[in-house]
Amino acid sequence: MSSAGNRVAGRGAVKGFVHKVHSPPSSLNDSLEGEIQAFLIDEDQLHTYDDLTKVNPVNRSTVLKCLQARYSVKVFYTHAGCTLVALNPFQPIPDLYSLEVMKEYHSAPQPQEFKPHIFIVAEEAYRNVQGQLEPVNQSLVVSGESGAGKTWTSRCLMKYYATVAASSSVVKSQNTVERIERRVLDSNPIMEAFGNACTLRNSNSSRFGKYIQLQLDRCQLLVGASVQTYLLEKTRVACQLANERNFHIFYQMLKGATDEQRKEWKMPRGQSFVWLPNSEKTVEEDCFHETVEAMVHLGINAERQRQIFRILAGILQLGNVNFSTSTDESQACNLDEQSKDFSQRAAELLCVPAEELQMCLRVRTLKAGKQSVIKPCSQTECSMRRDCLAKVIYARLFDWLVTFINNSICADKSTWCNFIGVLDVYGFECFQINNLEQLCINYANEKLQQHFVAHYLRAQQEEYVSEGLEWSFVKYQDNQSCLDLLEGNPVSVFSLLNEESRLNRASDAKTFRVRLEKELCDNVNISWDKFSKVPHFTVAHYAGKVHYQIQGMVEKNKDPVPPELTSLLQKSDNPLVHQIFTDKETENPTTKGLSKVTVVSKFKNSLESLMRILHTTTPHYTRCIKPNPDCKPLTFKKEEVIMQLEACGIVETIHISAAGFPIRIPFKGFMQRYGLIGKYSNFNSLSRCVDVEADSSDSPRQEVEKLLGVVLQHKAFDPSHNHDSEKPNLWVHCGRTKVFLTQLMLDSLEDQRKKILSRCAFSIQCCWLKYQRRRRHARQQSATLIQAVVRSWLVRRQVRRCNRAAAVIQNKWRKWRALLRSLAEAELDDAKDLAEEDVPVLNPVIRERGSVQLSSIQEPVTVRGWPMGLALASAPSITMSLTATGFQKMVSVMASLKLPSRRGEYKVKPNQYSQELASIRAQPKGSVKLHYQRSPLLYADMQPDLKSDVTGFNAILLEKTL
């Protein structure tokens, strides 16, 4: 399904709802000039046309005038049907590609309603992946001439996806995504430094093609990327045209190296290099620090960087080596002292022996059977071997870098399921001297143009006719004949070039030209200038005629590498040099004869692989236009622009887009995706709104027509719809096997589908929440019941344990008490056997005041103290000394003192109570002390409790001392 911008046009019919509209006549009427003039008069409104399909009439003049008006007000993007036209401003435009602008286009419900921008194309591709519309994988094809802005556009696309596909909402993979997006973006500075150069047409021209696959997982998050490269222009290392430069990395080293690095690389300040012309010219890309920083982020450590830069410095030293012819033809070419010094430096930087390097450059080895013959090379051959050595080292270093980048950013196949490809190839080139490199570059552009023609200009119109649309073919420029000239079978330019390259003989430019003229004279796309002294041929490309010089083309196609040089580099002490040449020889063993792979055949195979990928993806076209050949800011040259518009078929594209349907969906896929609109639509007032799945006897076309009827009626009665802007019968056509839609109709379908899905999702959420709440309530009740049962069981178990423990304790206590009683009884029975102690002699004072000696009393008697009369002047100090020995004496004392035992408590009741003493006029001084000794009995100790209460009059008169 091809994507498109905000475009509305079409013809067709839906049964009962969509009426047939005949196409306008193909020929313009006599008032064409008047209409053009009327259109061009209102130039103040030209810049408001954001889509060239709205221009009426559509021709070169109106399209050119509209683009010029928009360019003059600094509007650089314009829709042209299914493509986006991008004019290069040749100056920085602030805030045009900022992060806020990216978020604005990404979050917009309908990005097509915004101003045309490269981010609209990027967002359309991203939403196609999110919607899983077949084919799901997307390709963004950025084409245009050299200097039109393809590299910058590709850089913006990668930055956009690295921003919007790195969702911070996924916390788990946020660090991984940030690491991947940083590495994907950091691959750009490295590849541009090693693969781009300053040319006559562009200061940052890509000298190789690349197709970057941005790998997305099931959540459409960026998880990795891979880079495929095509035909690096390695001849630029040793040969630069006038006013052009070598690859950027060499100038970055020359201008950004520190003194320590210069010393290590043997590049002192002030030294000039033959292979670095125009080194005084400074471009924006001469940023050595940015390249080194990108290497660090990609995981290239300091030691590996050191090896890389030593290799590059060695290549520059090789360029300063010059050869002079020897007077003796049997001897090798001579090297002057300065060239020997340069070769010595190159050998040290490449870590190979200097003598062996000089020998390999000046002498070649020929094998005759089992014997080897050494033959000196001529001065031209020595220079060719030197250039070959530099080119092969740089090319393999570039391949190693691409492989390292892929290993660093490529995700495992199991982690990603879809991809968005960004194609950035060299633009169409035409120089004063064009050779094999320009032929391959222009061939690649021819293939991309043919892909556009086959996919859009031709295939869409043929499909309209086959599906029953009333369609008048729009004529367009088909470049298939040019492709047949270059790659056709059985005879073509490439086949003859490969055949000439595989012959084991020296090539001759004139002979090859004669053969080309003989074999391809019937093709109108090739011509020759018979009066030219330089052998060449001219090819009429879609973008114009280009003259190709034949001299040296066959040798470049052979791309021979002397085996002596390969063997020398395999023995290098530089680990990186040793690795890239050892691995390469292991993967691609040297082949001989007709099986040898040439540059053209290798490039053709890789390009065919790229085209297979493009044919299986949904393409999105961006045409970059170069407003002026001098790269001046905001300068619009009409001749330059109109030539590019005609070459890439923009006018024809606008015609087809304005009158056609850019979106085509088969009936089955249409019903699978949009059938729910008819099933769940709330627009039930019409009888035609029926369930499309109810009647199984309906054909797929009838089901689609019913569904489209529901959609169009819903759109017609939508109060938010502007009825005057467009008519529903111009939005859709129901063909024989497919539904043809405009972008507005597709947007309407997607909006209704999204609303229905939102309602269904809301209903599902409500039911799910209701179910969850009921389930949660039931779980809470169950948990409460379980907790109550468990707690009651725990309490009962604890009570039972306490009861059992109490019973055990009581049982033990009772047994212990019984044991004590039995032991006490046994001791009391044996009390008579206890020895009596001596009775102490009483103090005479005590005896005089009424003390009683109890030790000699055998039976209990009542002890009466001195009566305390009321007439006493002072209370006598009474001290009662009781001495009792043995259990029987203690019992006698207790009985004499009337100390009855009641519940473990002892009470002293003095005899004053019995004499009815009413008052005391004087408190007696002194105290009554009871002296006793602890019983020797172990179990029958009858000592009163320390906590016993003493009540009565004794509480006042006596001080209890125990």
Buried (B, 14 or more C-beta within 10 A) or exposed (E): BBBBBBBBBBBBBBEEBBEEBEEEEEEEEEEEEEBBEEBBEEEEEBBEBBBBBBBEEBBEBBBBBBBBBBBEEEBBBBBBBBBBBBBBBBEEEEEBBEEEBBEBBBEBEEBBEBEBBBBBBBBBBBBBBEEEBEBBBBBBBBBBBBBBBBBBBBBBBBBBBBBBBBBEEEEEBBEBBBEBBBBBBBBBBBBBBBBBBBBBBBBBBBBBBBBBBBBBBEEBBBBBBBBBBBBBBBBBBBBBEEEBBBBBBBBBBBEBBEEEBBEBBBBEEEBEBBBBBBBEEEBEBBBBEBBBEBBEBBBBEEEBBBBBBBBBBBBBBBBBBBBEEBEEEEEBBBBEEEBBBBBBBBBBBBBBBBEBBBBBBBBBBEEEEEEEEEEBBBBEBBBBBBBBBBBBBBBBBBBBBBEBBBEBBBBEEEEBBBBBBBBBBBBBBBBEEBBBBBBBBBBBBBBBBBBBBBBBBBEBBEBBEEBBBBBBEBEBEBBEEBBBBBBBEEBBBBBBBBEBBBEEEEBBBEEBBEEBBEBBEEBEBBBBEEEEEEBBBBBBBBBBEBBBBBBBBBBBBBBEBBBBBBBBBBBBEBEBBBBBBBBBBEEEEEEEEEEBEBBBBBBBEBBEEBBEBBEEBBBBBBBBBBBBBEBEEBBBBBEBBBBBBBBBBBBBBBBBBBBBBBBBBBBEBBBEBBBBBBBBBEBEEEEEBBEBEEEEEBEEBBBBBBBBBBBBBBBEEBEEBEEEEBBBBBBBBBBEBBBBBBBBBBBBBBBBBEBBEEEEEEEEEEEEEEEEEEEEEEEEEEEEEEEEEEEEEEEEEEEEEEEEEEEEEEEEEEEEEEEEEEBBEEBBEEBEEBEEBEBEEBEEEBEEBBBBBBBEBEEBEEBBBEEBEEEBEEBBEBBBBBBBBBBBBBEBBBBBBBBEEEEEBBBBBBBBEEEEBEEBEEEBEBBBEBEBEEBEBEBBEEEBEEEBEBEBBBEEBBEEEE
